[in-house]
Amino acid sequence: MKKGTFGILLVEDNPADARLVKDSLRGASEIAYRLDHAESLQGAFKLIAKHTYSLAILDLTLPDGKGIDAVMKIKELAPDTEIIVFTEYNGETEPFDILKEGIDTYLIKGRTNADTLKQNIGYVLEKSRRA
């Protein structure tokens, strides 16, 4: 990865939601990034073993992991990676519980558009760059 390029890991099993994230990033021409996409936690773990990421965008309802446990597993394997939770709000995992774990942003699908997503990604990457 070129210097100044952010590694972004998208962990999302829904094709439409993955496309929204990808489209949001395409519209962020000021962000130099490499995007890797995993459709499961196991897929994410394999990518984390090979690459360093500044940011993970994580769905909490994956086939092989749900809720706060998914967040904690990613944080354990990639402690320096910032995480944006981008998921359905189903009442099982409270956003405030997730935010207590050091997550910067909790975005709810269906209530978040491409511009809001792009702004939050930019904010978290800028924070990562300064750290």
VMD Tcl script that builds the backbone (N, CA, C; Angstrom):
set m [mol new atoms 393]
animate dup $m
set s [atomselect $m all]
$s set {name element resname resid chain x y z} {
  {N N MET 1 A 0.850 -1.180 0.000}
  {CA C MET 1 A 0.000 0.000 0.000}
  {C C MET 1 A 0.895 1.243 0.000}
  {N N LYS 2 A 0.583 2.200 -0.848}
  {CA C LYS 2 A 1.369 3.416 -0.931}
  {C C LYS 2 A 1.241 4.225 0.352}
  {N N LYS 3 A 2.321 4.939 0.683}
  {CA C LYS 3 A 2.298 5.823 1.843}
  {C C LYS 3 A 1.182 6.847 1.668}
  {N N GLY 4 A 0.426 7.087 2.737}
  {CA C GLY 4 A -0.681 8.032 2.675}
  {C C GLY 4 A -1.979 7.411 2.205}
  {N N THR 5 A -1.942 6.129 1.859}
  {CA C THR 5 A -3.143 5.426 1.435}
  {C C THR 5 A -3.715 4.673 2.625}
  {N N PHE 6 A -4.999 4.818 2.848}
  {CA C PHE 6 A -5.655 4.147 3.960}
  {C C PHE 6 A -6.133 2.761 3.536}
  {N N GLY 7 A -5.931 1.794 4.415}
  {CA C GLY 7 A -6.523 0.483 4.227}
  {C C GLY 7 A -7.892 0.479 4.892}
  {N N ILE 8 A -8.909 0.129 4.147}
  {CA C ILE 8 A -10.266 0.076 4.677}
  {C C ILE 8 A -10.790 -1.335 4.479}
  {N N LEU 9 A -11.302 -1.909 5.553}
  {CA C LEU 9 A -11.886 -3.237 5.520}
  {C C LEU 9 A -13.394 -3.106 5.692}
  {N N LEU 10 A -14.132 -3.569 4.718}
  {CA C LEU 10 A -15.590 -3.589 4.781}
  {C C LEU 10 A -16.020 -5.009 5.109}
  {N N VAL 11 A -16.736 -5.177 6.211}
  {CA C VAL 11 A -17.235 -6.489 6.622}
  {C C VAL 11 A -18.760 -6.416 6.550}
  {N N GLU 12 A -19.289 -6.888 5.427}
  {CA C GLU 12 A -20.714 -6.711 5.117}
  {C C GLU 12 A -21.179 -7.854 4.219}
  {N N ASP 13 A -22.250 -8.531 4.612}
  {CA C ASP 13 A -22.751 -9.646 3.814}
  {C C ASP 13 A -23.913 -9.269 2.892}
  {N N ASN 14 A -24.438 -8.063 3.025}
  {CA C ASN 14 A -25.548 -7.631 2.180}
  {C C ASN 14 A -25.000 -6.864 0.972}
  {N N PRO 15 A -25.207 -7.366 -0.249}
  {CA C PRO 15 A -24.647 -6.709 -1.438}
  {C C PRO 15 A -25.083 -5.255 -1.611}
  {N N ALA 16 A -26.324 -4.929 -1.311}
  {CA C ALA 16 A -26.802 -3.545 -1.475}
  {C C ALA 16 A -26.097 -2.606 -0.498}
  {N N ASP 17 A -25.915 -3.047 0.734}
  {CA C ASP 17 A -25.230 -2.204 1.728}
  {C C ASP 17 A -23.751 -2.067 1.392}
  {N N ALA 18 A -23.144 -3.136 0.901}
  {CA C ALA 18 A -21.741 -3.064 0.482}
  {C C ALA 18 A -21.590 -2.069 -0.667}
  {N N ARG 19 A -22.530 -2.095 -1.589}
  {CA C ARG 19 A -22.498 -1.170 -2.719}
  {C C ARG 19 A -22.625 0.283 -2.243}
  {N N LEU 20 A -23.473 0.540 -1.244}
  {CA C LEU 20 A -23.616 1.897 -0.703}
  {C C LEU 20 A -22.280 2.392 -0.143}
  {N N VAL 21 A -21.600 1.543 0.595}
  {CA C VAL 21 A -20.295 1.934 1.151}
  {C C VAL 21 A -19.297 2.200 0.024}
  {N N LYS 22 A -19.234 1.304 -0.931}
  {CA C LYS 22 A -18.302 1.469 -2.052}
  {C C LYS 22 A -18.601 2.731 -2.846}
  {N N ASP 23 A -19.881 3.007 -3.083}
  {CA C ASP 23 A -20.263 4.223 -3.804}
  {C C ASP 23 A -19.905 5.471 -2.993}
  {N N SER 24 A -20.068 5.410 -1.690}
  {CA C SER 24 A -19.711 6.541 -0.833}
  {C C SER 24 A -18.219 6.837 -0.922}
  {N N LEU 25 A -17.422 5.797 -0.931}
  {CA C LEU 25 A -15.972 5.978 -1.022}
  {C C LEU 25 A -15.561 6.499 -2.395}
  {N N ARG 26 A -16.219 6.026 -3.445}
  {CA C ARG 26 A -15.900 6.525 -4.783}
  {C C ARG 26 A -16.144 8.024 -4.871}
  {N N GLY 27 A -17.110 8.516 -4.120}
  {CA C GLY 27 A -17.414 9.937 -4.116}
  {C C GLY 27 A -16.494 10.754 -3.228}
  {N N ALA 28 A -15.569 10.097 -2.557}
  {CA C ALA 28 A -14.642 10.783 -1.656}
  {C C ALA 28 A -13.265 10.825 -2.311}
  {N N SER 29 A -13.141 11.614 -3.365}
  {CA C SER 29 A -11.912 11.633 -4.154}
  {C C SER 29 A -10.710 12.124 -3.354}
  {N N GLU 30 A -10.953 12.828 -2.243}
  {CA C GLU 30 A -9.844 13.332 -1.437}
  {C C GLU 30 A -9.229 12.244 -0.551}
  {N N ILE 31 A -9.840 11.075 -0.502}
  {CA C ILE 31 A -9.354 9.975 0.324}
  {C C ILE 31 A -8.640 8.957 -0.570}
  {N N ALA 32 A -7.337 8.773 -0.313}
  {CA C ALA 32 A -6.599 7.722 -1.020}
  {C C ALA 32 A -6.744 6.448 -0.189}
  {N N TYR 33 A -7.331 5.417 -0.773}
  {CA C TYR 33 A -7.628 4.216 0.013}
  {C C TYR 33 A -7.495 2.950 -0.823}
  {N N ARG 34 A -7.364 1.851 -0.102}
  {CA C ARG 34 A -7.484 0.512 -0.675}
  {C C ARG 34 A -8.607 -0.155 0.097}
  {N N LEU 35 A -9.605 -0.643 -0.591}
  {CA C LEU 35 A -10.762 -1.257 0.058}
  {C C LEU 35 A -10.736 -2.761 -0.161}
  {N N ASP 36 A -10.824 -3.497 0.942}
  {CA C ASP 36 A -10.996 -4.946 0.899}
  {C C ASP 36 A -12.365 -5.255 1.486}
  {N N HIS 37 A -13.042 -6.250 0.913}
  {CA C HIS 37 A -14.405 -6.569 1.329}
  {C C HIS 37 A -14.470 -8.034 1.754}
  {N N ALA 38 A -14.982 -8.264 2.952}
  {CA C ALA 38 A -15.247 -9.613 3.454}
  {C C ALA 38 A -16.735 -9.720 3.737}
  {N N GLU 39 A -17.306 -10.883 3.462}
  {CA C GLU 39 A -18.731 -11.088 3.697}
  {C C GLU 39 A -19.008 -11.816 5.008}
  {N N SER 40 A -17.950 -12.091 5.782}
  {CA C SER 40 A -18.099 -12.790 7.059}
  {C C SER 40 A -16.963 -12.387 7.992}
  {N N LEU 41 A -17.110 -12.701 9.277}
  {CA C LEU 41 A -16.024 -12.441 10.215}
  {C C LEU 41 A -14.802 -13.275 9.871}
  {N N GLN 42 A -15.004 -14.537 9.500}
  {CA C GLN 42 A -13.867 -15.385 9.144}
  {C C GLN 42 A -13.110 -14.808 7.953}
  {N N GLY 43 A -13.830 -14.295 6.984}
  {CA C GLY 43 A -13.187 -13.636 5.847}
  {C C GLY 43 A -12.412 -12.407 6.286}
  {N N ALA 44 A -12.978 -11.651 7.222}
  {CA C ALA 44 A -12.291 -10.466 7.754}
  {C C ALA 44 A -11.011 -10.872 8.474}
  {N N PHE 45 A -11.075 -11.945 9.254}
  {CA C PHE 45 A -9.891 -12.402 9.991}
  {C C PHE 45 A -8.760 -12.754 9.029}
  {N N LYS 46 A -9.083 -13.399 7.918}
  {CA C LYS 46 A -8.066 -13.760 6.922}
  {C C LYS 46 A -7.422 -12.514 6.326}
  {N N LEU 47 A -8.229 -11.503 6.042}
  {CA C LEU 47 A -7.693 -10.261 5.485}
  {C C LEU 47 A -6.844 -9.512 6.516}
  {N N ILE 48 A -7.284 -9.492 7.766}
  {CA C ILE 48 A -6.521 -8.817 8.823}
  {C C ILE 48 A -5.160 -9.485 9.010}
  {N N ALA 49 A -5.089 -10.784 8.818}
  {CA C ALA 49 A -3.817 -11.498 8.941}
  {C C ALA 49 A -2.834 -11.091 7.840}
  {N N LYS 50 A -3.340 -10.604 6.705}
  {CA C LYS 50 A -2.488 -10.253 5.563}
  {C C LYS 50 A -2.205 -8.763 5.443}
  {N N HIS 51 A -3.127 -7.918 5.938}
  {CA C HIS 51 A -3.040 -6.481 5.685}
  {C C HIS 51 A -3.253 -5.680 6.972}
  {N N THR 52 A -2.811 -4.429 6.924}
  {CA C THR 52 A -3.066 -3.475 8.000}
  {C C THR 52 A -4.173 -2.536 7.542}
  {N N TYR 53 A -5.097 -2.261 8.445}
  {CA C TYR 53 A -6.234 -1.390 8.111}
  {C C TYR 53 A -6.290 -0.202 9.061}
  {N N SER 54 A -6.588 0.954 8.509}
  {CA C SER 54 A -6.850 2.140 9.321}
  {C C SER 54 A -8.281 2.123 9.829}
  {N N LEU 55 A -9.174 1.520 9.036}
  {CA C LEU 55 A -10.596 1.562 9.328}
  {C C LEU 55 A -11.264 0.257 8.944}
  {N N ALA 56 A -12.155 -0.218 9.807}
  {CA C ALA 56 A -13.052 -1.322 9.470}
  {C C ALA 56 A -14.477 -0.794 9.552}
  {N N ILE 57 A -15.266 -1.092 8.544}
  {CA C ILE 57 A -16.692 -0.765 8.532}
  {C C ILE 57 A -17.401 -2.092 8.727}
  {N N LEU 58 A -18.082 -2.225 9.862}
  {CA C LEU 58 A -18.529 -3.529 10.330}
  {C C LEU 58 A -20.034 -3.604 10.506}
  {N N ASP 59 A -20.642 -4.594 9.862}
  {CA C ASP 59 A -22.041 -4.947 10.088}
  {C C ASP 59 A -22.085 -5.841 11.330}
  {N N LEU 60 A -23.100 -5.706 12.138}
  {CA C LEU 60 A -23.209 -6.514 13.361}
  {C C LEU 60 A -24.098 -7.734 13.204}
  {N N THR 61 A -24.614 -7.969 12.018}
  {CA C THR 61 A -25.466 -9.140 11.809}
  {C C THR 61 A -24.886 -9.971 10.666}
  {N N LEU 62 A -23.768 -10.612 10.961}
  {CA C LEU 62 A -23.085 -11.449 9.985}
  {C C LEU 62 A -23.445 -12.907 10.214}
  {N N PRO 63 A -23.288 -13.743 9.205}
  {CA C PRO 63 A -23.653 -15.155 9.370}
  {C C PRO 63 A -22.862 -15.857 10.478}
  {N N ASP 64 A -21.631 -15.396 10.737}
  {CA C ASP 64 A -20.786 -16.074 11.718}
  {C C ASP 64 A -20.407 -15.200 12.915}
  {N N GLY 65 A -21.160 -14.139 13.165}
  {CA C GLY 65 A -20.889 -13.295 14.321}
  {C C GLY 65 A -21.885 -12.163 14.411}
  {N N LYS 66 A -22.280 -11.844 15.628}
  {CA C LYS 66 A -23.290 -10.808 15.821}
  {C C LYS 66 A -22.934 -9.907 17.004}
  {N N GLY 67 A -23.415 -8.680 16.933}
  {CA C GLY 67 A -23.374 -7.765 18.053}
  {C C GLY 67 A -21.986 -7.398 18.541}
  {N N ILE 68 A -21.923 -7.126 19.824}
  {CA C ILE 68 A -20.699 -6.653 20.463}
  {C C ILE 68 A -19.565 -7.666 20.314}
  {N N ASP 69 A -19.893 -8.954 20.233}
  {CA C ASP 69 A -18.858 -9.972 20.062}
  {C C ASP 69 A -18.088 -9.773 18.760}
  {N N ALA 70 A -18.776 -9.395 17.698}
  {CA C ALA 70 A -18.111 -9.145 16.421}
  {C C ALA 70 A -17.135 -7.979 16.550}
  {N N VAL 71 A -17.563 -6.921 17.239}
  {CA C VAL 71 A -16.700 -5.760 17.454}
  {C C VAL 71 A -15.458 -6.172 18.236}
  {N N MET 72 A -15.657 -6.913 19.309}
  {CA C MET 72 A -14.541 -7.292 20.176}
  {C C MET 72 A -13.543 -8.197 19.449}
  {N N LYS 73 A -14.015 -9.064 18.590}
  {CA C LYS 73 A -13.109 -9.934 17.835}
  {C C LYS 73 A -12.254 -9.121 16.868}
  {N N ILE 74 A -12.853 -8.161 16.197}
  {CA C ILE 74 A -12.081 -7.310 15.284}
  {C C ILE 74 A -11.067 -6.488 16.077}
  {N N LYS 75 A -11.484 -5.914 17.197}
  {CA C LYS 75 A -10.579 -5.103 18.018}
  {C C LYS 75 A -9.425 -5.944 18.567}
  {N N GLU 76 A -9.701 -7.183 18.890}
  {CA C GLU 76 A -8.653 -8.064 19.409}
  {C C GLU 76 A -7.589 -8.346 18.345}
  {N N LEU 77 A -8.018 -8.597 17.122}
  {CA C LEU 77 A -7.080 -8.914 16.050}
  {C C LEU 77 A -6.422 -7.673 15.435}
  {N N ALA 78 A -7.091 -6.548 15.485}
  {CA C ALA 78 A -6.580 -5.316 14.870}
  {C C ALA 78 A -6.806 -4.142 15.827}
  {N N PRO 79 A -6.077 -4.108 16.946}
  {CA C PRO 79 A -6.353 -3.100 17.978}
  {C C PRO 79 A -6.153 -1.650 17.538}
  {N N ASP 80 A -5.355 -1.409 16.513}
  {CA C ASP 80 A -5.123 -0.037 16.058}
  {C C ASP 80 A -6.069 0.392 14.944}
  {N N THR 81 A -6.985 -0.473 14.584}
  {CA C THR 81 A -7.943 -0.176 13.517}
  {C C THR 81 A -9.174 0.511 14.098}
  {N N GLU 82 A -9.517 1.657 13.543}
  {CA C GLU 82 A -10.746 2.344 13.928}
  {C C GLU 82 A -11.919 1.557 13.357}
  {N N ILE 83 A -13.052 1.599 14.037}
  {CA C ILE 83 A -14.219 0.840 13.574}
  {C C ILE 83 A -15.432 1.755 13.484}
  {N N ILE 84 A -16.101 1.676 12.340}
  {CA C ILE 84 A -17.427 2.267 12.179}
  {C C ILE 84 A -18.404 1.103 12.126}
  {N N VAL 85 A -19.367 1.101 13.026}
  {CA C VAL 85 A -20.424 0.096 12.987}
  {C C VAL 85 A -21.511 0.635 12.064}
  {N N PHE 86 A -21.865 -0.165 11.057}
  {CA C PHE 86 A -22.893 0.199 10.085}
  {C C PHE 86 A -23.852 -0.982 10.000}
  {N N THR 87 A -24.975 -0.888 10.712}
  {CA C THR 87 A -25.818 -2.061 10.874}
  {C C THR 87 A -27.280 -1.677 11.043}
  {N N GLU 88 A -28.132 -2.664 10.952}
  {CA C GLU 88 A -29.542 -2.489 11.273}
  {C C GLU 88 A -29.656 -2.312 12.782}
  {N N TYR 89 A -30.557 -1.473 13.216}
  {CA C TYR 89 A -30.831 -1.414 14.652}
  {C C TYR 89 A -31.977 -2.368 14.919}
  {N N ASN 90 A -31.654 -3.452 15.629}
  {CA C ASN 90 A -32.679 -4.460 15.892}
  {C C ASN 90 A -33.015 -4.579 17.369}
  {N N GLY 91 A -32.432 -3.710 18.189}
  {CA C GLY 91 A -32.726 -3.722 19.616}
  {C C GLY 91 A -31.909 -4.720 20.411}
  {N N GLU 92 A -31.196 -5.643 19.730}
  {CA C GLU 92 A -30.399 -6.621 20.457}
  {C C GLU 92 A -29.147 -6.000 21.053}
  {N N THR 93 A -28.490 -5.157 20.288}
  {CA C THR 93 A -27.273 -4.492 20.748}
  {C C THR 93 A -27.540 -3.003 20.763}
  {N N GLU 94 A -27.458 -2.417 21.923}
  {CA C GLU 94 A -27.695 -0.984 22.047}
  {C C GLU 94 A -26.500 -0.200 21.507}
  {N N PRO 95 A -26.739 0.835 20.727}
  {CA C PRO 95 A -25.626 1.644 20.215}
  {C C PRO 95 A -24.708 2.161 21.318}
  {N N PHE 96 A -25.259 2.523 22.460}
  {CA C PHE 96 A -24.428 3.058 23.535}
  {C C PHE 96 A -23.480 2.004 24.089}
  {N N ASP 97 A -23.892 0.745 24.098}
  {CA C ASP 97 A -23.001 -0.327 24.538}
  {C C ASP 97 A -21.814 -0.460 23.589}
  {N N ILE 98 A -22.081 -0.340 22.309}
  {CA C ILE 98 A -21.014 -0.413 21.308}
  {C C ILE 98 A -20.069 0.774 21.467}
  {N N LEU 99 A -20.615 1.963 21.640}
  {CA C LEU 99 A -19.782 3.164 21.749}
  {C C LEU 99 A -18.890 3.116 22.980}
  {N N LYS 100 A -19.319 2.441 24.039}
  {CA C LYS 100 A -18.488 2.289 25.242}
  {C C LYS 100 A -17.233 1.479 24.962}
  {N N GLU 101 A -17.261 0.685 23.917}
  {CA C GLU 101 A -16.117 -0.161 23.573}
  {C C GLU 101 A -15.085 0.579 22.726}
  {N N GLY 102 A -15.217 1.885 22.608}
  {CA C GLY 102 A -14.233 2.669 21.877}
  {C C GLY 102 A -14.527 2.825 20.400}
  {N N ILE 103 A -15.736 2.528 19.994}
  {CA C ILE 103 A -16.134 2.700 18.605}
  {C C ILE 103 A -16.538 4.155 18.409}
  {N N ASP 104 A -16.050 4.763 17.347}
  {CA C ASP 104 A -16.332 6.180 17.111}
  {C C ASP 104 A -17.725 6.443 16.584}
  {N N THR 105 A -18.197 5.570 15.718}
  {CA C THR 105 A -19.414 5.870 14.990}
  {C C THR 105 A -20.295 4.639 14.872}
  {N N TYR 106 A -21.573 4.829 15.121}
  {CA C TYR 106 A -22.579 3.777 14.974}
  {C C TYR 106 A -23.618 4.335 14.021}
  {N N LEU 107 A -23.640 3.825 12.804}
  {CA C LEU 107 A -24.578 4.299 11.791}
  {C C LEU 107 A -25.636 3.229 11.538}
  {N N ILE 108 A -26.867 3.662 11.446}
  {CA C ILE 108 A -27.977 2.724 11.281}
  {C C ILE 108 A -28.379 2.675 9.808}
  {N N LYS 109 A -28.388 1.461 9.264}
  {CA C LYS 109 A -28.798 1.262 7.873}
  {C C LYS 109 A -30.235 1.729 7.689}
  {N N GLY 110 A -30.494 2.301 6.547}
  {CA C GLY 110 A -31.831 2.802 6.260}
  {C C GLY 110 A -32.038 4.221 6.751}
  {N N ARG 111 A -31.180 4.668 7.655}
  {CA C ARG 111 A -31.243 6.049 8.158}
  {C C ARG 111 A -29.989 6.822 7.787}
  {N N THR 112 A -29.083 6.168 7.069}
  {CA C THR 112 A -27.805 6.769 6.700}
  {C C THR 112 A -27.697 6.787 5.188}
  {N N ASN 113 A -27.435 7.975 4.635}
  {CA C ASN 113 A -27.267 8.067 3.191}
  {C C ASN 113 A -25.778 8.097 2.836}
  {N N ALA 114 A -25.484 8.108 1.558}
  {CA C ALA 114 A -24.098 8.053 1.095}
  {C C ALA 114 A -23.283 9.238 1.591}
  {N N ASP 115 A -23.865 10.437 1.627}
  {CA C ASP 115 A -23.124 11.612 2.088}
  {C C ASP 115 A -22.759 11.510 3.561}
  {N N THR 116 A -23.696 11.066 4.386}
  {CA C THR 116 A -23.422 10.909 5.813}
  {C C THR 116 A -22.350 9.849 6.039}
  {N N LEU 117 A -22.452 8.778 5.308}
  {CA C LEU 117 A -21.461 7.710 5.409}
  {C C LEU 117 A -20.083 8.225 5.007}
  {N N LYS 118 A -20.006 8.943 3.900}
  {CA C LYS 118 A -18.736 9.499 3.429}
  {C C LYS 118 A -18.145 10.456 4.459}
  {N N GLN 119 A -18.965 11.312 5.045}
  {CA C GLN 119 A -18.478 12.253 6.057}
  {C C GLN 119 A -17.916 11.524 7.267}
  {N N ASN 120 A -18.596 10.495 7.719}
  {CA C ASN 120 A -18.125 9.742 8.884}
  {C C ASN 120 A -16.845 8.982 8.574}
  {N N ILE 121 A -16.744 8.413 7.397}
  {CA C ILE 121 A -15.509 7.726 7.004}
  {C C ILE 121 A -14.352 8.726 6.988}
  {N N GLY 122 A -14.575 9.887 6.393}
  {CA C GLY 122 A -13.541 10.919 6.352}
  {C C GLY 122 A -13.110 11.356 7.738}
  {N N TYR 123 A -14.059 11.544 8.628}
  {CA C TYR 123 A -13.759 11.948 10.010}
  {C C TYR 123 A -12.887 10.902 10.702}
  {N N VAL 124 A -13.282 9.645 10.609}
  {CA C VAL 124 A -12.546 8.585 11.301}
  {C C VAL 124 A -11.158 8.402 10.688}
  {N N LEU 125 A -11.032 8.499 9.370}
  {CA C LEU 125 A -9.718 8.378 8.749}
  {C C LEU 125 A -8.815 9.539 9.118}
  {N N GLU 126 A -9.363 10.727 9.197}
  {CA C GLU 126 A -8.562 11.902 9.611}
  {C C GLU 126 A -8.070 11.710 11.047}
  {N N LYS 127 A -8.929 11.212 11.906}
  {CA C LYS 127 A -8.533 10.931 13.285}
  {C C LYS 127 A -7.414 9.882 13.319}
  {N N SER 128 A -7.547 8.864 12.490}
  {CA C SER 128 A -6.538 7.805 12.404}
  {C C SER 128 A -5.203 8.366 11.917}
  {N N ARG 129 A -5.265 9.244 10.945}
  {CA C ARG 129 A -4.047 9.831 10.375}
  {C C ARG 129 A -3.286 10.646 11.411}
  {N N ARG 130 A -4.008 11.343 12.254}
  {CA C ARG 130 A -3.393 12.198 13.272}
  {C C ARG 130 A -2.821 11.415 14.447}
  {N N ALA 131 A -3.323 10.201 14.640}
  {CA C ALA 131 A -2.885 9.393 15.793}
  {C C ALA 131 A -1.474 8.872 15.610}
}
mol reanalyze $m
mol bondsrecalc $m
mol representation Tube
mol addrep $m
